[in-house]
Amino acid sequence: MQARLGFAIATLIKPDILIVDEILSVGDAHFQEKCKNKMNELKSGGTTLILVSHSIKDVEDNCKNAVWINKGNLMRIGSTEEVIEEYIKNKDL
C-alpha cells in the first residue's frame, strides 16, 4: 500500500527529475501499468526519469541510457543496449 501511495504523491506534480526505486516490482498488474503510463507521460513532458531496478526488462523498456553499479562499483555507463549486453556477459563478477 505504501508503494501505491508514495508513487501517487511523487507524481501529483510534474517534477523535473523523478527517481523511481523498484516501483515496477511491487503491486499488481494494474498498478504497474498505471506507473508505466505515468512515467511515460512525465518523460514525454520533459521529466528526467532515474529508474533503479534489478529488472533488465524494465530498464530496457523505459530507459535510453543506463548505469550498471555492482556492489557500489561503477561498472558501465552508456546506451541501455550496450550496458545490458555488458551486464549479461559479466554479471557473475
C-alpha contacts under 8 A as a table, 3 or more apart, distances in Angstrom:
res1	aa1	res2	aa2	distance
1	M	4	R	5.34
1	M	5	L	6.37
2	Q	5	L	5.08
2	Q	6	G	5.83
3	A	6	G	5.06
3	A	7	F	6.09
3	A	23	I	6.93
3	A	26	V	7.21
3	A	27	G	7.70
4	R	7	F	5.52
4	R	8	A	6.20
4	R	27	G	7.43
4	R	31	F	7.37
5	L	8	A	5.12
5	L	9	I	6.17
6	G	9	I	5.31
6	G	10	A	6.14
7	F	10	A	5.10
7	F	11	T	6.20
7	F	23	I	7.77
7	F	35	C	7.73
8	A	11	T	5.39
8	A	12	L	6.23
9	I	12	L	5.33
10	A	13	I	7.15
10	A	18	L	7.83
11	T	14	K	6.42
11	T	15	P	7.24
11	T	38	K	7.78
14	K	42	L	6.81
14	K	47	T	7.30
15	P	18	L	6.15
15	P	47	T	6.25
16	D	46	G	7.30
16	D	47	T	4.82
16	D	48	T	6.17
17	I	47	T	5.51
17	I	48	T	4.65
17	I	49	L	5.91
17	I	50	I	7.38
18	L	47	T	6.95
18	L	48	T	6.24
18	L	49	L	4.99
18	L	50	I	6.11
19	I	49	L	6.08
19	I	50	I	4.67
19	I	51	L	6.04
19	I	52	V	7.55
20	V	23	I	6.11
20	V	49	L	7.39
20	V	50	I	6.11
20	V	51	L	4.88
20	V	52	V	6.03
21	D	51	L	6.06
21	D	52	V	4.59
21	D	53	S	6.43
22	E	25	S	5.56
22	E	26	V	7.38
22	E	51	L	7.43
22	E	52	V	5.77
22	E	53	S	4.99
22	E	54	H	7.51
23	I	26	V	5.77
23	I	32	Q	7.72
23	I	35	C	7.80
24	L	27	G	7.66
24	L	32	Q	5.45
24	L	35	C	7.25
24	L	36	K	7.81
24	L	58	D	7.50
25	S	32	Q	7.72
26	V	32	Q	7.39
27	G	30	H	7.90
27	G	31	F	5.70
27	G	32	Q	6.47
28	D	31	F	5.36
28	D	32	Q	6.29
29	A	32	Q	5.08
29	A	33	E	6.10
30	H	33	E	5.18
30	H	34	K	6.25
31	F	34	K	5.13
31	F	35	C	6.24
32	Q	35	C	5.09
32	Q	36	K	6.24
33	E	36	K	5.09
33	E	37	N	6.15
34	K	37	N	5.16
34	K	38	K	6.14
35	C	38	K	5.13
35	C	39	M	6.07
36	K	39	M	5.12
36	K	40	N	6.14
37	N	40	N	5.16
37	N	41	E	6.14
38	K	41	E	4.99
38	K	42	L	6.15
39	M	42	L	5.14
39	M	43	K	6.05
39	M	49	L	7.51
40	N	43	K	5.06
40	N	44	S	6.06
40	N	62	N	7.93
41	E	44	S	5.28
41	E	45	G	6.32
42	L	45	G	5.02
42	L	46	G	6.52
42	L	47	T	5.31
43	K	46	G	5.22
43	K	47	T	4.76
43	K	48	T	6.22
43	K	49	L	6.66
44	S	47	T	7.23
51	L	59	V	7.24
51	L	63	C	7.86
53	S	56	I	7.67
53	S	58	D	7.21
53	S	59	V	6.96
55	S	58	D	5.30
55	S	59	V	6.44
56	I	59	V	5.20
56	I	60	E	5.98
56	I	84	I	7.14
57	K	60	E	4.97
57	K	61	D	5.95
58	D	61	D	5.14
58	D	62	N	6.04
59	V	62	N	5.34
59	V	63	C	5.48
59	V	66	A	7.54
59	V	80	T	7.35
60	E	63	C	5.91
60	E	64	K	7.81
60	E	80	T	6.36
60	E	81	E	7.43
63	C	66	A	6.79
63	C	80	T	6.49
64	K	79	S	6.00
64	K	80	T	5.54
65	N	77	I	7.56
65	N	78	G	5.61
65	N	79	S	4.25
65	N	80	T	4.55
66	A	77	I	5.91
66	A	78	G	5.80
66	A	79	S	5.96
66	A	80	T	4.84
66	A	83	V	6.24
67	V	74	L	7.56
67	V	75	M	7.62
67	V	76	R	5.75
67	V	77	I	4.55
67	V	78	G	6.80
67	V	83	V	6.92
68	W	74	L	6.31
68	W	75	M	5.41
68	W	76	R	5.21
68	W	77	I	6.56
68	W	83	V	6.72
68	W	87	Y	7.28
69	I	72	G	5.93
69	I	73	N	5.40
69	I	74	L	4.66
69	I	75	M	5.55
69	I	76	R	7.35
70	N	73	N	5.13
70	N	74	L	6.54
70	N	75	M	6.56
74	L	77	I	7.94
76	R	83	V	6.14
76	R	86	E	7.78
77	I	83	V	6.49
78	G	82	E	6.21
78	G	83	V	5.94
79	S	82	E	5.28
79	S	83	V	6.22
80	T	83	V	5.24
80	T	84	I	6.00
81	E	84	I	5.33
81	E	85	E	6.12
82	E	85	E	5.16
82	E	86	E	6.22
83	V	86	E	5.12
83	V	87	Y	6.00
84	I	87	Y	4.93
84	I	88	I	6.08
85	E	88	I	5.30
85	E	89	K	6.37
86	E	89	K	5.19
86	E	90	N	6.14
86	E	91	K	7.99
87	Y	90	N	5.21
87	Y	91	K	5.07
88	I	91	K	5.53
90	N	93	L	5.87
